[in-house]
Amino acid sequence: MRLSPTFVAFLAASTTLGLSNSVKAQSTPVVPATDRTPYSPIVSGSPPWVRQEATLTSQPEQINVPFAIEAGTVAQAQDQPSSDPAPGTQPLPTLTPGDQSTPLQPTPDTLQFSPPQSPQPELAVPATPGQPTAPPPETAPTTPESTTPTPPTTTPITPPPGSQTPDGAPTAEPEPRVLVAEVLISGVEGAIQNEVYSVIRTQPGRTTTRSQLQEDINAIFKTGYFSNVRAVPEDTPLGVRVTFEVQLNPALTGVKVEGTSVLPQSVIDEAFQDQYGSTINLNRIDEGIKKITQWYQSNGYVLAQVVDAPAVEPDGQVTIQVAEGVVENIEVQFVNKDGENTDEKGNPIRGRTRSFIVTREFETKPGEVFNRNKVERDLQRVFGLGIFEDVKLALKPSEQDPRKVVVVANVTEKRTGSISAGAGISSASGLFGTVSYQQQNLGGNNQKLGAEIQVGQRELLFDLNFTDPWIGGDPFRTSYSVNLFRRRTISLVFDGGEREVELENGDRPRVVRTGGGISFTRPLNGNPYRRAEWTGSLGLQYQHVDITDSDGDIAKEDERGNQLSFSGTGQDDLLTLQFGVVQDRRNDPLRPTQGSLLRLGTEQSIPVGSGSIFMNRLRGGYSFYVPTRLLRLTQGCQDPKSRPADCPQAFAFNVQAGTVIGDLPPYEAFALGGSNSVRGYDEGDLAAARSFIQATIEYRFPIFSIISGALFVDAATDFGSQGSVPGDPGGVRRKPGSGFGYGGGVRIQSPLGPIRIDFGLNDQGDSRLHFGIGERF
């Protein structure tokens, strides 16, 4: 209880006031407290207050004040007789100046409020992927600054006395004020009670109004400790006693989040762990909700939001409702370069690509919670198909459930087919013409088809290949390729060296391969939506090999009598089963600066046809990269905080080895030397080996813009295995078998990849200029 320290002064003032109003007091009989008619409480929605004059005597027994109070709930005082008028009855009418008596009205009994239920908002979604994926400001899923329920308050605006409204009518009278004798807080003690006293404005010895009491109720609710608050005014001989009756929240025993499928329980416990066991404070609960919201945002669940005020159970359990933003469906919409989905006639644009080609690239599936990070990766995969000029994302709310969202992929197709033709003349083919066709999206299925045909005076060559990068219905992204070919090359095994060895007619031997094959490739991580560290391949290939001269005639031996095929007839058949694995840990497949790359492969031939060859070829390679910043020629390398992609500078190491066990046709030997082996030597000049090993060290550094440089050292050896190759093609041409080279070069970035230009010197003092596309490893 808090009493006014000015009661004595108040008594004196009251006596004086009573004397000054003696005439009015004499004409107004005082009704004893026991004879007063109880005042019916005025419920929410009652008419405006009736202004009454209080009657004071020289020895006041009681101050009666009209107190019409609007609130969420109004209850009668406990001491009110059962014969009181029911809530909703009309208040006493306003007295006219001619009235000879003023009936004294008791203070309305109580003013209380219970927390309202918050409406459940609909899920808001962003419009396009280029914009932030959070909803627009008017419906954004933001956590309110306070989830403490606040009762609605209507504060009357009182114009100055005597003023008039624009139409000349007199304004309403000021809101009545009453003197407060005492202020009590009921239902709580200690520190929380002191906090309540600190937030209310109603003080003993001062006047108050209905609006101020409503504001005090609001202020008490905003402390967050209470589930119900009501103000109970009582008349006393010294003024109005105001009792704020509060209902304290229980101690927090647990927090339950409903509507979530991705939020870990550990995040919930961490957000509220310091509140368990203490009285529930909705302001602190709001802080925990903000932590949960922050977790959603940080992890890409940008549509997730708390959709209702936390519900507090009597046992201290707090329930929070969450709408996470579930994906209802994924749709594909074709648009033109201007982003429009209709043509000039207003008809929907129909694309060539089948919709499932796009949707299967989405790791996001209907029924999952929308995640911005995952969807961005999905869009990157769709764009990586190479058949779209642009890919954008749009979201629209579900028509069935406003808490769900429909993901729309807006794709702009590009030209995926090309055809070309040409003609020429050469010593090998004479006059010839070529026609080639490429299609990257055959039948709208993202299948690749390539065909090239060369018709010459002497022969017909062709190369047909078909690739399906993802077999329909396969859950592991298995791809397959089929090819048919007839190719003719001058083998490096039969070329180069210090001595030229030709056919008896002076031609160089040509190797003509006719055949076909099929191969399958699969990522080995079991997840088609993640970059696989390991990839496996399996294939079967058949080749019929002819050794010919420039006219296409079969050549069995060279001019020195060395056989050119395994069978000795100039014709061999090769049926091989191929298997390989690749482990790729590079940070960038095009310009790696960190990580490693491992390749292992084997080919086992099956004895068939001419030569009945039975052999096993083993080959492997390993590369690793060490980032460095020895040179700082570019701005990206000068900034110590820049990303590796901004300064692609590294030491690169590579080692390769291989051997053939069993039968070995001469044209299947390993050719060493050249731009992809030991630079400084011409192509195939170093060795034609059964077994080999070669190693390279490169220092790669950017120079400016699209130009970068490299310094290198290459070395290789055949372990003296050239002599074990049938016909000894390396020995008869006096190839050294072992050697090294060194030099430098430049790389020019282009749409085809880095154009590589290297100048190398070898251990024999010779030099060569080498050209290539792409890094060596």
C-alpha positions, 0 to 999 in steps of 0.5 A: 500500500502506498498512501499520499504524504499530503493527506493532511493538506488535502483535508485542509483544502477540502474544508476550504473548498466545502466552505466556498461552496456552502450555498451549493452544499446546503441545497444538495442533501448528502446521501449517506453511504448506506443509502446510495443506489449502486451504480451500474457498470458501463460496458464497452460500447456505452455512450459518452460519459455523463459529467457530474459534479461531486458534492463535498462537505466540510467533513467529507465522508466520501467522494463519489465520482462518475467513472465510465471505463471502456475496456476489453472486459468489465466486471462488477466489484465483489461487494456489489449486490446481486440486484445490480443492473446487468451490464449493458444497461443505460447510465444515469442521464445528465442532470440539468441545471434546474435539478435541485439534487445531485445523486452521488454515483459510486465509481464503476467497479473494474477495468480489466483486459485479457490479451487479444488473439493475433490474426494469422497472416498469409505467407508473403513471397518475393516476386523475382530471384533478382530481388531479395527473396524476403517478402515486400515491406507491407507483408514481410515476415518480420518479428514484431518488436514486442509480442506482448499483447496490448489492448486497444486504446482510444484516447479522447481528444479534448478541445479547449473549453469554450471552443467550437467545432467548424460548424459552430456547435459547442465542443465536448466537455473535458474528460472528468478527473478524480483525485487518487487517494491510494494505488495498490498492486495486487497479485505480485510482490517484490521486484516485479511489483516495483517494476509495475509501480515504475511504469504506471502514471497514476499516483496517490495525491494526483488526479487521474482519468479513465484514459490514464488508467487505460494507458497504465494497463497498457504499460503493465502489459508491456512489461511482459510478465502478465497474462491479465491486468485489470484496474479496480477503482473504489471510493474512499473518504479521502479519494479513489483507491485504484487497485491494479489486479494482475495475473502473473505468467507461470514459470517457463517450463518449455517451448514448443514450435509448431509448423516447423520441419527444418528447425532443430530442437537444439536451436530452440533450446539455445534461444530460450535456455536462459529463460527456463525456470523463470517467470515468463516475460513475453518481451524475453520470449520475443528475443528468443523468437528473434533468434529463431527468425535469425536462424531461418534467415541465416540458413536460407529459409527466407520465407519462414515467419512466426504467424501468431502471438506465443500462447502461454499454457498454465503449466508454463509451456509456450507454443509458437506457430511458424509458417516456413513457406513450403514449396507446393509446385515447381513450374517452367515458363518460357519467356523471350529476351524481353522477359515476356511470356507471350508472343506478338499475337498474345499466345503463350510462348512454347519452348522446345525444351521439355519441362522435366529437363528443367525441373529434374535439375531442382534439388528443391522438391514440392513439399520441402521448405523453400530455401534460397541457397538451395534454389540458387544452386538449382538455377546454376545447374539449369543454366549450366545445361548450356541450352538457355540464354537466361534463367530467372526465378519467380515466386507466387503464392499458392491458390489453395494454401497461402502458407505455400509457394509456387516456384516458377523458373522463367527460362529463355532458350537459345539456339542450340543447333549449328551446321557448317560446310567446307572444302579443301585440298591436301596431299593426304586426301586430295580434294575433299569436302566436309559437312558438320552438324551439332545439336545440343538439345536434340528433341528438347531432351538436352541430348547432344548429337554431333556429326561430321562427314568428310568426302575426299577423292581417296576415302570417306571419313566420318565421326558420329556421336550421341550423348545423353547427359542424364538417363531418364529416370536414373536417380544418380545422373548416369550418362551415356555416349554412343559413337561411330567413326572412321578416322585417319591419322598419322600416328606419332609412334611412326613419326618424328625422331632423328631418322625418318623411316617411311614406307617403301613408296616414300609415304608415311604410314597412316592409321585408319580406325573404323569402329564404334563404342558405348560408355557410361559415366556416373558420379559416385557420391549418390547425390545427383545435385552435389558436385561429386568428388569421385566419378566412375566410367565403364565402356566397350569399344571395337576398332578395326585398324588398317595401316595404309599409305596415302592412297589407302593401300594396306602397308604391312611393313616400313622400308626397313622391314619392321612390322606395323601391325601386331598381326603382321598383315597390316590389319588388326581387330581390337575389342576393349573393355574400359574402366576408369575413376576420377577424383576431383578436388580442385577449386576450379576446373578451368583455372585451378589454384588449389586442390588435386586431381587423380585419374586412374584407368585400365583397358582390357582387350578381348582376343577377337578377329585379326591378331587376336590381341590380348593386352591390358593397358594401365594408366594414371595421373595425379595433379595438385596445386599450391596457391601462392602470391610471389608476383603481385602484378594485378590488383587482385593479387595485391589485395591480401583479402581477395579471393583465389579467383581474383588472383589465379596464381599457383604452383602446379605439379603433375605426374603421369605413368603408364604401361602395357601388359601382354600383347602390344600393337605398335600403334598403341605404344605411348608417344612421348614429347610435345606440347602435352608431354615434354615441351622443347621436343616435337610431338612424339620425338622423345620415345615410343614406349611400352612403359613411361613416367613423366612429370611437370612443375609449372608456376602460373601467374596472372599478368593483366586482364585476360593474359597470364604467364607460366614457367615450366620444367618437364621430364620423362623416361621410357625406362628403356622399354622402346625395344620391347615394342613390336617393330621397335618404332622408337629405336629405328627412328633413334628417339632418345627415350628420356629427356627434359625441357623447360621454358615459359609461355602465355595464356590468353583467356577465350570463350574456348578456354585458355589459348596456350602458347609455350616456348620450350628448350630441351636437354639437347639444345633444340627449341620448339614453339607449342600451341594448345587449348586449355591447360595441360593439367 
